[in-house]
Amino acid sequence: MPAAAPVAAPAAPVPAGQSAEAKPLQSQTPFGFMTAGKLADRCTEPSAYSISYCYAYLAGIHDAMRAYEVWLGQREFCAPTEVAQKDLRDVFVAFITANPRYRAAQGASVAVVALKETYPCEPDRTRPVPGRKSGTEGGDRNSAKPR
């Protein structure tokens, strides 16, 4: 089953006292999300602050996905055990450069798809997959082709 395309960030909430027609300030970003384009910009800016921000953001995504693997038994990608933060950055930047149509999508979602495509997992043929008769039927859930 192909992975869903990265999720678009929702519209920014309207601050109290403003009408829905009011334009948000230029500096506001959607609440709780960073777009893939803004993350890519941070990841390619030459400042130490931006590079550190990029590394921290992508390391957080990597660590959260590893936690899901432990807690839920759900493995999204199979990066090397000691993958470097620079490698996470390079994978994300290469993906968004090759797929600029996802710049407006949620940054974390695009990063996960980039990691899934770069570090695919071998299908686990020993563990049953819910809803399937065996772990090999119906394709690999780790296929990450965006729609």
MOSUL-V442114 format. One record per run of one state. SS is the DSSP state (H for helix, E for strand, C for the rest). FROM is the first residue (numbers start at 0). TO is the last residue. If there is no record, write none. Layout:
BEGIN
SS:FROM:TO
SS:FROM:TO
END
This chain:
BEGIN
C:0:6
E:7:7
C:8:33
E:34:34
H:35:43
C:44:46
H:47:71
C:72:83
H:84:97
C:98:98
H:99:101
C:102:103
E:104:105
H:106:117
C:118:146
END
